């Protein structure tokens, strides 16, 4: 984790590190985060965005191995809430 930032814990959401985007648009996921998430070289990550007022405000990375389960649980919750209206 960056020396100038402590982990912020908001329930299941945590800000664990700050990363910098270089001139080529690349960034490095810190080693501690990769290890904790089980991300290995050549692994694929799905990049999902959340928009607010027409602009991207959040960028989420999900291991593709876990992506189908995340989508299924999210859609399941959304369809259940629509069905109860």
Number of C-alpha atoms within 10 A of each C-alpha: 15 11 7 7 11 11 11 11 10 8 6 5 8 10 12 16 17 13 13 10 9 9 7 6 7 9 11 11 12 14 11 12 13 13 10 8 11 10 15 9 6 6 10 13 15 13 12 10 12 11 10 8 6 7 9 10 10 10 10 10 12 15 16 14 12 11 15 12 11 14 11 11 12 12 12 12 12 11 11 11 10 9 8 6 5
